[in-house]
Amino acid sequence: MFHKLKVGIKSVENTFSKHEASKDARFESAYQRFCELEDKASLLSNALRDNRKAWGSLLVNCRDFLNHVSSLYEGEEPSKILSQEALQCTEAYQEYLDKYGVTGVQESGSDKAIKLLNQYLEKIRKLRVVSDSQRKIMKEYDYYKDKVDSLRSAASTKEKERERLSRNESKLAEVRSRLEDCTNEFCKGVSQLEKQKNYVFDRALVTFLHAQFIALSYNPFYTIGQKLQDQYADMLNSDFDDLRDSLEDLSLRDR
């Protein structure tokens, strides 16, 4: 008995799933706006995280390069000293970015902006479930509507057929009510997301730009830059023609 009931329920569900659902203009309009908000919020959330990772990767690259370069020189050669000073500056820079949350060690405005975006995205995920339910109920509604229309058009006077029509009309009314409630819930949720988007997106923008300002305003690197100008001005301002020519000569001698 239980098995037959399960098979019956599954058969009805399959019928619903195969049915091409009607379109509700109000729902479809809200769904289009919903998808746009979902894409924008996801992009902003990913961008904030990627920016934090990018600064962290940059520091790792700096340390690896400077450690390697420092090992190439002997004694107290100027280039060795410069690379060691730059390495110390990089370590201090790491602490500086950690302190202000640019690289994510301390809680910062970036964390708060990401948390706010996550809350926004969580609302979107919940509405996504509602939208899926709406489409499923719409198929169910279409199924019973077609069934009721078919029974009414038959115009049978048999009591059994009238009872069948009455049962399906009751089911149609129940499904119609659920469909309306689900559509209203979704449209209301999308309207709330639209009202909240500027606050959430503005926080992400300001937080992102503030992180760049913090990261790029680290003054100790200017000291390193001044030493480069003082010690390696000729190298920085040359086009490396002499070096290229000497390397070509060396290559010819090795042949």
Rosetta constraint file for C-alpha pairs under 8 A:
AtomPair CA 1 CA 5 HARMONIC 6.31 0.50
AtomPair CA 2 CA 6 HARMONIC 6.29 0.50
AtomPair CA 3 CA 7 HARMONIC 6.20 0.50
AtomPair CA 4 CA 8 HARMONIC 6.08 0.50
AtomPair CA 5 CA 9 HARMONIC 6.21 0.50
AtomPair CA 6 CA 10 HARMONIC 6.10 0.50
AtomPair CA 7 CA 11 HARMONIC 6.07 0.50
AtomPair CA 8 CA 12 HARMONIC 6.40 0.50
AtomPair CA 9 CA 13 HARMONIC 6.27 0.50
AtomPair CA 10 CA 14 HARMONIC 6.13 0.50
AtomPair CA 11 CA 15 HARMONIC 6.27 0.50
AtomPair CA 12 CA 16 HARMONIC 6.34 0.50
AtomPair CA 13 CA 17 HARMONIC 6.17 0.50
AtomPair CA 14 CA 18 HARMONIC 6.16 0.50
AtomPair CA 15 CA 19 HARMONIC 6.35 0.50
AtomPair CA 16 CA 136 HARMONIC 7.79 0.50
AtomPair CA 16 CA 139 HARMONIC 5.50 0.50
AtomPair CA 16 CA 140 HARMONIC 5.53 0.50
AtomPair CA 16 CA 143 HARMONIC 6.50 0.50
AtomPair CA 17 CA 136 HARMONIC 7.63 0.50
AtomPair CA 17 CA 139 HARMONIC 6.98 0.50
AtomPair CA 19 CA 139 HARMONIC 6.13 0.50
AtomPair CA 19 CA 142 HARMONIC 7.88 0.50
AtomPair CA 19 CA 143 HARMONIC 7.23 0.50
AtomPair CA 20 CA 139 HARMONIC 6.87 0.50
AtomPair CA 21 CA 135 HARMONIC 7.23 0.50
AtomPair CA 21 CA 138 HARMONIC 6.01 0.50
AtomPair CA 21 CA 139 HARMONIC 4.76 0.50
AtomPair CA 21 CA 142 HARMONIC 6.64 0.50
AtomPair CA 22 CA 138 HARMONIC 6.79 0.50
AtomPair CA 22 CA 139 HARMONIC 7.26 0.50
AtomPair CA 22 CA 142 HARMONIC 6.96 0.50
AtomPair CA 23 CA 27 HARMONIC 7.93 0.50
AtomPair CA 23 CA 28 HARMONIC 7.07 0.50
AtomPair CA 24 CA 28 HARMONIC 6.03 0.50
AtomPair CA 25 CA 29 HARMONIC 6.08 0.50
AtomPair CA 26 CA 30 HARMONIC 6.33 0.50
AtomPair CA 26 CA 187 HARMONIC 7.80 0.50
AtomPair CA 27 CA 31 HARMONIC 5.97 0.50
AtomPair CA 27 CA 183 HARMONIC 6.23 0.50
AtomPair CA 27 CA 186 HARMONIC 7.63 0.50
AtomPair CA 27 CA 187 HARMONIC 6.60 0.50
AtomPair CA 28 CA 32 HARMONIC 6.22 0.50
AtomPair CA 29 CA 33 HARMONIC 6.61 0.50
AtomPair CA 30 CA 34 HARMONIC 6.02 0.50
AtomPair CA 30 CA 186 HARMONIC 7.82 0.50
AtomPair CA 30 CA 187 HARMONIC 5.82 0.50
AtomPair CA 30 CA 190 HARMONIC 6.45 0.50
AtomPair CA 31 CA 35 HARMONIC 6.20 0.50
AtomPair CA 31 CA 131 HARMONIC 7.71 0.50
AtomPair CA 31 CA 190 HARMONIC 7.93 0.50
AtomPair CA 32 CA 36 HARMONIC 6.50 0.50
AtomPair CA 33 CA 37 HARMONIC 6.33 0.50
AtomPair CA 33 CA 190 HARMONIC 7.50 0.50
AtomPair CA 34 CA 38 HARMONIC 6.15 0.50
AtomPair CA 34 CA 124 HARMONIC 7.89 0.50
AtomPair CA 34 CA 190 HARMONIC 5.97 0.50
AtomPair CA 35 CA 39 HARMONIC 6.21 0.50
AtomPair CA 36 CA 40 HARMONIC 6.27 0.50
AtomPair CA 37 CA 41 HARMONIC 6.04 0.50
AtomPair CA 37 CA 193 HARMONIC 7.80 0.50
AtomPair CA 37 CA 194 HARMONIC 7.78 0.50
AtomPair CA 37 CA 197 HARMONIC 7.90 0.50
AtomPair CA 38 CA 42 HARMONIC 6.12 0.50
AtomPair CA 38 CA 121 HARMONIC 7.16 0.50
AtomPair CA 38 CA 124 HARMONIC 6.56 0.50
AtomPair CA 39 CA 43 HARMONIC 6.16 0.50
AtomPair CA 40 CA 44 HARMONIC 6.26 0.50
AtomPair CA 41 CA 45 HARMONIC 6.15 0.50
AtomPair CA 41 CA 117 HARMONIC 6.75 0.50
AtomPair CA 41 CA 120 HARMONIC 7.68 0.50
AtomPair CA 41 CA 121 HARMONIC 6.78 0.50
AtomPair CA 41 CA 201 HARMONIC 7.52 0.50
AtomPair CA 42 CA 46 HARMONIC 6.13 0.50
AtomPair CA 42 CA 121 HARMONIC 7.33 0.50
AtomPair CA 43 CA 47 HARMONIC 6.02 0.50
AtomPair CA 44 CA 48 HARMONIC 6.27 0.50
AtomPair CA 44 CA 201 HARMONIC 7.65 0.50
AtomPair CA 44 CA 204 HARMONIC 6.92 0.50
AtomPair CA 45 CA 49 HARMONIC 6.48 0.50
AtomPair CA 45 CA 114 HARMONIC 6.16 0.50
AtomPair CA 45 CA 117 HARMONIC 6.27 0.50
AtomPair CA 45 CA 118 HARMONIC 7.54 0.50
AtomPair CA 45 CA 204 HARMONIC 7.99 0.50
AtomPair CA 46 CA 50 HARMONIC 5.94 0.50
AtomPair CA 47 CA 51 HARMONIC 5.98 0.50
AtomPair CA 48 CA 52 HARMONIC 6.43 0.50
AtomPair CA 48 CA 110 HARMONIC 7.29 0.50
AtomPair CA 48 CA 114 HARMONIC 7.17 0.50
AtomPair CA 48 CA 204 HARMONIC 7.54 0.50
AtomPair CA 48 CA 208 HARMONIC 6.56 0.50
AtomPair CA 49 CA 53 HARMONIC 6.31 0.50
AtomPair CA 49 CA 114 HARMONIC 7.97 0.50
AtomPair CA 50 CA 54 HARMONIC 5.96 0.50
AtomPair CA 51 CA 55 HARMONIC 6.42 0.50
AtomPair CA 52 CA 56 HARMONIC 6.44 0.50
AtomPair CA 52 CA 102 HARMONIC 6.00 0.50
AtomPair CA 52 CA 103 HARMONIC 5.08 0.50
AtomPair CA 52 CA 104 HARMONIC 6.70 0.50
AtomPair CA 53 CA 57 HARMONIC 6.06 0.50
AtomPair CA 53 CA 103 HARMONIC 6.89 0.50
AtomPair CA 54 CA 58 HARMONIC 6.10 0.50
AtomPair CA 55 CA 59 HARMONIC 6.40 0.50
AtomPair CA 55 CA 102 HARMONIC 7.54 0.50
AtomPair CA 55 CA 103 HARMONIC 6.35 0.50
AtomPair CA 56 CA 60 HARMONIC 6.42 0.50
AtomPair CA 56 CA 103 HARMONIC 5.76 0.50
AtomPair CA 57 CA 61 HARMONIC 6.16 0.50
AtomPair CA 58 CA 62 HARMONIC 6.19 0.50
AtomPair CA 59 CA 63 HARMONIC 6.21 0.50
AtomPair CA 59 CA 90 HARMONIC 6.89 0.50
AtomPair CA 59 CA 94 HARMONIC 6.91 0.50
AtomPair CA 60 CA 64 HARMONIC 6.14 0.50
AtomPair CA 61 CA 65 HARMONIC 6.07 0.50
AtomPair CA 62 CA 66 HARMONIC 6.06 0.50
AtomPair CA 62 CA 87 HARMONIC 7.65 0.50
AtomPair CA 62 CA 90 HARMONIC 7.06 0.50
AtomPair CA 63 CA 67 HARMONIC 5.93 0.50
AtomPair CA 63 CA 87 HARMONIC 6.18 0.50
AtomPair CA 63 CA 90 HARMONIC 6.85 0.50
AtomPair CA 63 CA 91 HARMONIC 7.88 0.50
AtomPair CA 64 CA 68 HARMONIC 6.20 0.50
AtomPair CA 65 CA 69 HARMONIC 6.13 0.50
AtomPair CA 66 CA 70 HARMONIC 5.92 0.50
AtomPair CA 66 CA 83 HARMONIC 5.69 0.50
AtomPair CA 66 CA 84 HARMONIC 7.18 0.50
AtomPair CA 66 CA 86 HARMONIC 7.30 0.50
AtomPair CA 66 CA 87 HARMONIC 5.94 0.50
AtomPair CA 67 CA 71 HARMONIC 6.45 0.50
AtomPair CA 67 CA 83 HARMONIC 7.77 0.50
AtomPair CA 67 CA 84 HARMONIC 7.77 0.50
AtomPair CA 67 CA 87 HARMONIC 7.25 0.50
AtomPair CA 68 CA 72 HARMONIC 6.83 0.50
AtomPair CA 69 CA 73 HARMONIC 7.38 0.50
AtomPair CA 69 CA 80 HARMONIC 7.49 0.50
AtomPair CA 69 CA 83 HARMONIC 6.87 0.50
AtomPair CA 70 CA 79 HARMONIC 7.78 0.50
AtomPair CA 70 CA 80 HARMONIC 5.07 0.50
AtomPair CA 70 CA 81 HARMONIC 7.83 0.50
AtomPair CA 70 CA 83 HARMONIC 5.67 0.50
AtomPair CA 70 CA 84 HARMONIC 6.42 0.50
AtomPair CA 71 CA 80 HARMONIC 7.81 0.50
AtomPair CA 72 CA 80 HARMONIC 7.85 0.50
AtomPair CA 73 CA 77 HARMONIC 6.66 0.50
AtomPair CA 73 CA 79 HARMONIC 7.41 0.50
AtomPair CA 73 CA 80 HARMONIC 5.60 0.50
AtomPair CA 74 CA 80 HARMONIC 7.42 0.50
AtomPair CA 75 CA 80 HARMONIC 7.88 0.50
AtomPair CA 76 CA 80 HARMONIC 6.47 0.50
AtomPair CA 76 CA 81 HARMONIC 6.35 0.50
AtomPair CA 77 CA 81 HARMONIC 6.39 0.50
AtomPair CA 78 CA 82 HARMONIC 6.08 0.50
AtomPair CA 79 CA 83 HARMONIC 6.07 0.50
AtomPair CA 80 CA 84 HARMONIC 6.19 0.50
AtomPair CA 81 CA 85 HARMONIC 6.14 0.50
AtomPair CA 82 CA 86 HARMONIC 6.10 0.50
AtomPair CA 82 CA 224 HARMONIC 7.77 0.50
AtomPair CA 83 CA 87 HARMONIC 6.10 0.50
AtomPair CA 84 CA 88 HARMONIC 6.26 0.50
AtomPair CA 85 CA 89 HARMONIC 6.14 0.50
AtomPair CA 85 CA 224 HARMONIC 7.84 0.50
AtomPair CA 86 CA 90 HARMONIC 6.10 0.50
AtomPair CA 86 CA 221 HARMONIC 7.90 0.50
AtomPair CA 86 CA 224 HARMONIC 6.72 0.50
AtomPair CA 87 CA 91 HARMONIC 6.28 0.50
AtomPair CA 88 CA 92 HARMONIC 6.26 0.50
AtomPair CA 89 CA 93 HARMONIC 6.00 0.50
AtomPair CA 89 CA 220 HARMONIC 6.85 0.50
AtomPair CA 89 CA 221 HARMONIC 6.96 0.50
AtomPair CA 90 CA 94 HARMONIC 6.18 0.50
AtomPair CA 91 CA 95 HARMONIC 6.57 0.50
AtomPair CA 92 CA 96 HARMONIC 6.19 0.50
AtomPair CA 93 CA 97 HARMONIC 6.13 0.50
AtomPair CA 93 CA 218 HARMONIC 7.37 0.50
AtomPair CA 94 CA 98 HARMONIC 6.03 0.50
AtomPair CA 95 CA 99 HARMONIC 5.98 0.50
AtomPair CA 96 CA 100 HARMONIC 6.57 0.50
AtomPair CA 97 CA 101 HARMONIC 6.04 0.50
AtomPair CA 97 CA 102 HARMONIC 5.07 0.50
AtomPair CA 97 CA 103 HARMONIC 5.77 0.50
AtomPair CA 97 CA 214 HARMONIC 7.70 0.50
AtomPair CA 97 CA 215 HARMONIC 6.58 0.50
AtomPair CA 98 CA 102 HARMONIC 6.10 0.50
AtomPair CA 98 CA 103 HARMONIC 5.37 0.50
AtomPair CA 98 CA 104 HARMONIC 6.25 0.50
AtomPair CA 98 CA 105 HARMONIC 5.08 0.50
AtomPair CA 98 CA 106 HARMONIC 6.01 0.50
AtomPair CA 99 CA 105 HARMONIC 7.21 0.50
AtomPair CA 99 CA 106 HARMONIC 5.94 0.50
AtomPair CA 100 CA 106 HARMONIC 6.70 0.50
AtomPair CA 100 CA 108 HARMONIC 6.44 0.50
AtomPair CA 100 CA 214 HARMONIC 7.68 0.50
AtomPair CA 101 CA 105 HARMONIC 5.81 0.50
AtomPair CA 101 CA 106 HARMONIC 4.83 0.50
AtomPair CA 101 CA 107 HARMONIC 5.87 0.50
AtomPair CA 101 CA 108 HARMONIC 4.89 0.50
AtomPair CA 101 CA 109 HARMONIC 7.53 0.50
AtomPair CA 101 CA 110 HARMONIC 7.00 0.50
AtomPair CA 101 CA 111 HARMONIC 7.83 0.50
AtomPair CA 102 CA 108 HARMONIC 7.69 0.50
AtomPair CA 102 CA 110 HARMONIC 7.33 0.50
AtomPair CA 102 CA 211 HARMONIC 5.67 0.50
AtomPair CA 102 CA 214 HARMONIC 7.74 0.50
AtomPair CA 102 CA 215 HARMONIC 7.20 0.50
AtomPair CA 104 CA 108 HARMONIC 7.60 0.50
AtomPair CA 104 CA 111 HARMONIC 7.57 0.50
AtomPair CA 107 CA 111 HARMONIC 5.78 0.50
AtomPair CA 107 CA 112 HARMONIC 7.73 0.50
AtomPair CA 108 CA 112 HARMONIC 6.46 0.50
AtomPair CA 109 CA 113 HARMONIC 6.02 0.50
AtomPair CA 109 CA 207 HARMONIC 5.98 0.50
AtomPair CA 110 CA 114 HARMONIC 6.04 0.50
AtomPair CA 110 CA 204 HARMONIC 7.68 0.50
AtomPair CA 110 CA 207 HARMONIC 5.62 0.50
AtomPair CA 110 CA 208 HARMONIC 7.17 0.50
AtomPair CA 110 CA 211 HARMONIC 7.69 0.50
AtomPair CA 111 CA 115 HARMONIC 5.98 0.50
AtomPair CA 112 CA 116 HARMONIC 6.08 0.50
AtomPair CA 113 CA 117 HARMONIC 6.14 0.50
AtomPair CA 113 CA 200 HARMONIC 7.57 0.50
AtomPair CA 113 CA 203 HARMONIC 5.93 0.50
AtomPair CA 113 CA 204 HARMONIC 5.50 0.50
AtomPair CA 113 CA 207 HARMONIC 6.81 0.50
AtomPair CA 114 CA 118 HARMONIC 6.01 0.50
AtomPair CA 114 CA 204 HARMONIC 7.47 0.50
AtomPair CA 115 CA 119 HARMONIC 6.24 0.50
AtomPair CA 116 CA 120 HARMONIC 6.24 0.50
AtomPair CA 116 CA 200 HARMONIC 6.62 0.50
AtomPair CA 117 CA 121 HARMONIC 6.02 0.50
AtomPair CA 117 CA 200 HARMONIC 6.45 0.50
AtomPair CA 117 CA 201 HARMONIC 7.98 0.50
AtomPair CA 117 CA 204 HARMONIC 7.87 0.50
AtomPair CA 118 CA 122 HARMONIC 5.99 0.50
AtomPair CA 119 CA 123 HARMONIC 6.43 0.50
AtomPair CA 120 CA 124 HARMONIC 6.43 0.50
AtomPair CA 120 CA 193 HARMONIC 7.72 0.50
AtomPair CA 120 CA 200 HARMONIC 7.69 0.50
AtomPair CA 121 CA 125 HARMONIC 6.15 0.50
AtomPair CA 122 CA 126 HARMONIC 6.28 0.50
AtomPair CA 123 CA 127 HARMONIC 6.22 0.50
AtomPair CA 124 CA 128 HARMONIC 6.10 0.50
AtomPair CA 125 CA 129 HARMONIC 6.62 0.50
AtomPair CA 126 CA 130 HARMONIC 6.61 0.50
AtomPair CA 127 CA 131 HARMONIC 6.15 0.50
AtomPair CA 127 CA 186 HARMONIC 6.30 0.50
AtomPair CA 127 CA 189 HARMONIC 6.85 0.50
AtomPair CA 127 CA 190 HARMONIC 7.92 0.50
AtomPair CA 128 CA 132 HARMONIC 6.28 0.50
AtomPair CA 129 CA 133 HARMONIC 6.26 0.50
AtomPair CA 130 CA 134 HARMONIC 6.16 0.50
AtomPair CA 130 CA 182 HARMONIC 6.78 0.50
AtomPair CA 130 CA 185 HARMONIC 7.68 0.50
AtomPair CA 130 CA 186 HARMONIC 6.23 0.50
AtomPair CA 131 CA 135 HARMONIC 6.41 0.50
AtomPair CA 131 CA 182 HARMONIC 7.95 0.50
AtomPair CA 131 CA 183 HARMONIC 7.89 0.50
AtomPair CA 131 CA 186 HARMONIC 6.50 0.50
AtomPair CA 132 CA 136 HARMONIC 6.32 0.50
AtomPair CA 133 CA 137 HARMONIC 6.07 0.50
AtomPair CA 133 CA 182 HARMONIC 7.45 0.50
AtomPair CA 134 CA 138 HARMONIC 6.00 0.50
AtomPair CA 134 CA 179 HARMONIC 6.32 0.50
AtomPair CA 134 CA 182 HARMONIC 5.76 0.50
AtomPair CA 134 CA 183 HARMONIC 6.32 0.50
AtomPair CA 135 CA 139 HARMONIC 6.46 0.50
AtomPair CA 136 CA 140 HARMONIC 6.52 0.50
AtomPair CA 137 CA 141 HARMONIC 6.02 0.50
AtomPair CA 137 CA 175 HARMONIC 7.00 0.50
AtomPair CA 137 CA 178 HARMONIC 7.46 0.50
AtomPair CA 137 CA 179 HARMONIC 5.91 0.50
AtomPair CA 138 CA 142 HARMONIC 6.15 0.50
AtomPair CA 138 CA 179 HARMONIC 6.52 0.50
AtomPair CA 139 CA 143 HARMONIC 6.15 0.50
AtomPair CA 140 CA 144 HARMONIC 6.45 0.50
AtomPair CA 140 CA 175 HARMONIC 7.13 0.50
AtomPair CA 141 CA 145 HARMONIC 6.02 0.50
AtomPair CA 141 CA 172 HARMONIC 6.34 0.50
AtomPair CA 141 CA 175 HARMONIC 5.69 0.50
AtomPair CA 141 CA 176 HARMONIC 6.30 0.50
AtomPair CA 141 CA 179 HARMONIC 7.60 0.50
AtomPair CA 142 CA 146 HARMONIC 6.01 0.50
AtomPair CA 143 CA 147 HARMONIC 6.22 0.50
AtomPair CA 144 CA 148 HARMONIC 5.98 0.50
AtomPair CA 144 CA 168 HARMONIC 6.51 0.50
AtomPair CA 144 CA 169 HARMONIC 7.75 0.50
AtomPair CA 144 CA 171 HARMONIC 7.10 0.50
AtomPair CA 144 CA 172 HARMONIC 5.42 0.50
AtomPair CA 145 CA 149 HARMONIC 6.07 0.50
AtomPair CA 145 CA 172 HARMONIC 6.30 0.50
AtomPair CA 146 CA 150 HARMONIC 6.05 0.50
AtomPair CA 147 CA 151 HARMONIC 6.22 0.50
AtomPair CA 147 CA 168 HARMONIC 7.36 0.50
AtomPair CA 148 CA 152 HARMONIC 6.05 0.50
AtomPair CA 148 CA 165 HARMONIC 6.30 0.50
AtomPair CA 148 CA 168 HARMONIC 6.14 0.50
AtomPair CA 148 CA 169 HARMONIC 6.26 0.50
AtomPair CA 148 CA 172 HARMONIC 7.86 0.50
AtomPair CA 149 CA 153 HARMONIC 6.11 0.50
AtomPair CA 150 CA 154 HARMONIC 6.37 0.50
AtomPair CA 151 CA 155 HARMONIC 6.93 0.50
AtomPair CA 151 CA 156 HARMONIC 7.89 0.50
AtomPair CA 151 CA 161 HARMONIC 7.78 0.50
AtomPair CA 151 CA 165 HARMONIC 6.05 0.50
AtomPair CA 152 CA 156 HARMONIC 7.90 0.50
AtomPair CA 152 CA 165 HARMONIC 7.26 0.50
AtomPair CA 156 CA 161 HARMONIC 6.40 0.50
AtomPair CA 156 CA 162 HARMONIC 7.18 0.50
AtomPair CA 157 CA 161 HARMONIC 7.24 0.50
AtomPair CA 157 CA 162 HARMONIC 6.94 0.50
AtomPair CA 158 CA 162 HARMONIC 6.29 0.50
AtomPair CA 159 CA 163 HARMONIC 6.15 0.50
AtomPair CA 160 CA 164 HARMONIC 6.23 0.50
AtomPair CA 161 CA 165 HARMONIC 6.15 0.50
AtomPair CA 162 CA 166 HARMONIC 6.14 0.50
AtomPair CA 163 CA 167 HARMONIC 6.17 0.50
AtomPair CA 164 CA 168 HARMONIC 6.30 0.50
AtomPair CA 165 CA 169 HARMONIC 6.05 0.50
AtomPair CA 166 CA 170 HARMONIC 6.25 0.50
AtomPair CA 167 CA 171 HARMONIC 6.34 0.50
AtomPair CA 168 CA 172 HARMONIC 5.99 0.50
AtomPair CA 169 CA 173 HARMONIC 6.16 0.50
AtomPair CA 170 CA 174 HARMONIC 6.24 0.50
AtomPair CA 171 CA 175 HARMONIC 6.12 0.50
AtomPair CA 172 CA 176 HARMONIC 5.95 0.50
AtomPair CA 173 CA 177 HARMONIC 6.24 0.50
AtomPair CA 174 CA 178 HARMONIC 6.44 0.50
AtomPair CA 175 CA 179 HARMONIC 6.02 0.50
AtomPair CA 176 CA 180 HARMONIC 6.16 0.50
AtomPair CA 177 CA 181 HARMONIC 6.23 0.50
AtomPair CA 178 CA 182 HARMONIC 6.05 0.50
AtomPair CA 179 CA 183 HARMONIC 6.04 0.50
AtomPair CA 180 CA 184 HARMONIC 6.04 0.50
AtomPair CA 181 CA 185 HARMONIC 6.11 0.50
AtomPair CA 182 CA 186 HARMONIC 6.23 0.50
AtomPair CA 183 CA 187 HARMONIC 6.15 0.50
AtomPair CA 184 CA 188 HARMONIC 5.96 0.50
AtomPair CA 185 CA 189 HARMONIC 6.12 0.50
AtomPair CA 186 CA 190 HARMONIC 6.26 0.50
AtomPair CA 187 CA 191 HARMONIC 6.26 0.50
AtomPair CA 188 CA 192 HARMONIC 6.35 0.50
AtomPair CA 189 CA 193 HARMONIC 6.31 0.50
AtomPair CA 190 CA 194 HARMONIC 6.24 0.50
AtomPair CA 191 CA 195 HARMONIC 6.34 0.50
AtomPair CA 192 CA 196 HARMONIC 6.27 0.50
AtomPair CA 193 CA 197 HARMONIC 5.92 0.50
AtomPair CA 194 CA 198 HARMONIC 7.85 0.50
AtomPair CA 196 CA 200 HARMONIC 6.39 0.50
AtomPair CA 197 CA 201 HARMONIC 5.79 0.50
AtomPair CA 198 CA 202 HARMONIC 5.63 0.50
AtomPair CA 199 CA 203 HARMONIC 6.21 0.50
AtomPair CA 200 CA 204 HARMONIC 6.52 0.50
AtomPair CA 201 CA 205 HARMONIC 6.30 0.50
AtomPair CA 202 CA 206 HARMONIC 6.13 0.50
AtomPair CA 203 CA 207 HARMONIC 5.92 0.50
AtomPair CA 204 CA 208 HARMONIC 6.04 0.50
AtomPair CA 205 CA 209 HARMONIC 6.26 0.50
AtomPair CA 206 CA 210 HARMONIC 5.97 0.50
AtomPair CA 207 CA 211 HARMONIC 6.18 0.50
AtomPair CA 208 CA 212 HARMONIC 6.53 0.50
AtomPair CA 209 CA 213 HARMONIC 6.26 0.50
AtomPair CA 210 CA 214 HARMONIC 6.15 0.50
AtomPair CA 211 CA 215 HARMONIC 6.10 0.50
AtomPair CA 212 CA 216 HARMONIC 5.94 0.50
AtomPair CA 213 CA 217 HARMONIC 5.95 0.50
AtomPair CA 214 CA 218 HARMONIC 7.09 0.50
AtomPair CA 219 CA 223 HARMONIC 7.56 0.50
AtomPair CA 220 CA 224 HARMONIC 7.10 0.50
AtomPair CA 221 CA 225 HARMONIC 6.30 0.50
AtomPair CA 222 CA 226 HARMONIC 6.21 0.50
AtomPair CA 223 CA 227 HARMONIC 6.45 0.50
AtomPair CA 224 CA 228 HARMONIC 6.36 0.50
AtomPair CA 225 CA 229 HARMONIC 6.42 0.50
AtomPair CA 226 CA 230 HARMONIC 6.25 0.50
AtomPair CA 227 CA 231 HARMONIC 5.89 0.50
AtomPair CA 227 CA 232 HARMONIC 7.85 0.50
AtomPair CA 228 CA 232 HARMONIC 5.26 0.50
AtomPair CA 228 CA 233 HARMONIC 6.72 0.50
AtomPair CA 229 CA 233 HARMONIC 4.75 0.50
AtomPair CA 229 CA 236 HARMONIC 7.68 0.50
AtomPair CA 232 CA 236 HARMONIC 6.11 0.50
AtomPair CA 233 CA 237 HARMONIC 6.02 0.50
AtomPair CA 234 CA 238 HARMONIC 5.86 0.50
AtomPair CA 235 CA 240 HARMONIC 7.43 0.50
AtomPair CA 240 CA 244 HARMONIC 6.14 0.50
AtomPair CA 241 CA 245 HARMONIC 6.10 0.50
AtomPair CA 242 CA 246 HARMONIC 6.18 0.50
AtomPair CA 243 CA 247 HARMONIC 6.18 0.50
AtomPair CA 244 CA 248 HARMONIC 6.20 0.50
AtomPair CA 245 CA 249 HARMONIC 6.22 0.50
AtomPair CA 246 CA 250 HARMONIC 6.19 0.50
AtomPair CA 247 CA 251 HARMONIC 6.16 0.50
AtomPair CA 248 CA 252 HARMONIC 6.27 0.50
AtomPair CA 249 CA 253 HARMONIC 6.32 0.50
AtomPair CA 250 CA 254 HARMONIC 6.38 0.50
AtomPair CA 251 CA 255 HARMONIC 6.77 0.50
